[in-house]
């Protein structure tokens, strides 16, 4: 890897609460098999909606994952984040007590914060007025409690921050945590994203006409929108020298990231800004376009996103695009957790040597142009560097890069 200023940072632990299972191992196995986590909505009453599918977490019992705090202190998003973080720590083989003795940060992204809590609180206000508002619900409503749930559950004493940059928030969180470590401002970090399914988000995308009739089909000629989803994801970051010293399994190195915010349009992505974000990520990581082996795409399954994303890639890579796929084809769109799940999958792709599939792809959109490898089925491959995309409303773009460590 190229020489860069600051400490080198690696990913040693992965945790996931997803519609495809609990734990990173269950998620990765499901992705390799091409299974779908999308099914009928159960988190709220979907009566009256034309589209009633979502990627919901099933079989999740917060009591099984919270050992230090009462999970009822947190909303569903905070519970997802706390559970995923504890999984990541266990996956890394680290004693939580050791993380309490050093500067361990908690940095998580979200779109809707504690949306289910807010909906319950609002329903009470509408029915009975402010005087009858539940103090207990109000206490759980703050979106900042997502990262706080992780810090409190694991007893961490480092910086605690929740970032609300919507569907790019997971990558924002990862980039922020990466900076803390490489600059020596933290000794370890748990980062990722979390969001819970809720009626308001589903209704909002329904109103935009952005919901798929059945399943999301990223980059397909007949794609018709997203499927809303939920989940929590966490990555444990450590300095390379610390990980090597303790003999840790290293999934991948965090090579760098790029961020742009163009504000060109509220909902439509902007190809030149995304292309600039890619270039900034490459510059930060010290890599060249031809070194990228795989792009873990934002790939929502909407016409605007998928065509713009490929156009941005062509602006940077020319005719020689690396393989491109979107795990939203199986997970649905997990909002603030989306690029965090992309980061987890990117690390798994580097560590295990495989490309995750666009499992719902039937006919590649010819308007995307020739020579695009959209990975319709998972396959083994040598993956040295992965580019992970996260884009959000308002032109918030964040891209992270991960690479194989070969010179420890």
Secondary structure, DSSP 8 states (H G I E B T S, - for coil): ----SS--EEEEEEEEEETTEESHHHHHHHHHHT----EE--SS--TT-S--EEB---S--GGGT-SSS-GGGS-HHHHHHHHHHHHHHHHHT--HHHHHTS-EEEEEE-SSSSHHHHHHHHHHHHHH-GGG--HHHHHH--TTHHHHHHHHHHT--S-EEEE--GGGHHHHHHHHHHHHHHTTS-SEEEEEEEE---HHHHHHHHHTT-B-SSS--TTBTT---B-BB-EEEEEEEEEHHHHHHTT----EEEEEEEEEE--S-SSS--HHHHHHHHHHHHHHHT--GGG--EEE----S-HHHHHHHHHHHHHHHTT---EEE-THHHH-B-GGGHHHHHHHHHHHHHHHTEE---TT-SSB-GGG-SS----SS-EE---SEEEEEEEEGGGEEEEEEEE-----
